[in-house]
């Protein structure tokens, strides 16, 4: 997959640049999962952060995309998203030991749904969820935040992968 990791064009319009950078970070996160066993995907490499596993990162990013685009932007039901579960800390990082392939498929499906939402909206459209302050941001702001969040966690995935088996690399 490393050969598929291409930056957006240098002379891109705003939408192409923002979605291009988001897509690149998503691909890096998926790339860091290539060849991992389920055991390693669920293995914690940081003693004080047991949820910081490759599987946990994927789960968190799946729910992060859902939170920003389906809940805050579209005004969807927050009860579907474990990020809003105040009874369990880091509920969106919990995987229940599900296989890596299943977590990757859920992440892929969520990214595809996010892409549909973005394609159907203007960057100037404002979120519809009024119960949370960030729900009042426009799509542009939310996408830039997703680029930052996904890039930060792709960096975490890079470190987790290196600690798991020594694999490293970037496009």
KAPENOR-V316001 format. One record per pair of residues at least 24 apart in sequence whose C-alpha atoms are under 7 Angstrom apart, sorted by the first residue. I is the first residue (numbers start at 1). J is the second residue. Records with the same first field share a line. If there is no record, write none. Layout:
I = J + J
//
This chain:
1 = 31
2 = 171
5 = 171
18 = 143 + 144
21 = 147
22 = 146 + 147
25 = 150 + 151 + 154
26 = 150
28 = 154
29 = 154 + 157
32 = 157 + 158 + 161
38 = 99 + 100
40 = 164
41 = 100
45 = 160 + 163 + 164
51 = 93 + 94
53 = 160
54 = 157 + 160
55 = 95 + 100 + 103
56 = 93 + 94 + 95
57 = 93 + 153
58 = 103 + 104 + 107
59 = 92 + 93 + 95 + 103
60 = 92 + 93
62 = 106 + 107 + 110
63 = 92
65 = 110 + 111 + 114
66 = 110
68 = 142
69 = 114
71 = 129
72 = 127 + 128 + 129 + 135
73 = 126 + 127 + 128 + 129 + 135
74 = 127 + 128 + 129
75 = 127 + 128 + 129
//
